[in-house]
Amino acid sequence: MTKLLAYMLPGWFLILVFSLVTAYCVPVEVSSAPWFALMTVAIWAICVVVPCVIYYLRTPPGISYK
């Protein structure tokens, strides 16, 4: 489980950076647009799902390398 969290840490960092950029650098007209909301959800999903997929491809469930 610790290894999974280590894989997810860069994704959380990207979500944090994206949120800060959205809050301080993106104009209100853009951030209130419906397409921007969908893009935000897609980016958040990619930042969480991709590290999990990489983790499970490298260490499939049920296999212990201890």
C-alpha positions, 0 to 999 in steps of 0.5 A, a space after each residue: 500500500 505504501 508503494 501505491 501511495 508513492 506512485 500516486 504522490 506525483 498525481 496529487 502534486 499535479 492536481 495541486 499545481 493545476 488547482 493553484 494555476 486555475 485559481 490564480 492564473 486562469 481568467 474567470 470567463 475560462 474557469 466558469 465555462 462548462 468545457 473547463 469543468 469537464 477538462 478539470 474532471 478529466 485531468 483529476 481522473 488522469 492524475 489519480 487513475 494513471 498511477 494506479 494502473 501503472 502500479 497494478 501493471 508493475 505489481 499485479 494483485 495477489 503477487 508478493 515480492 517479499 
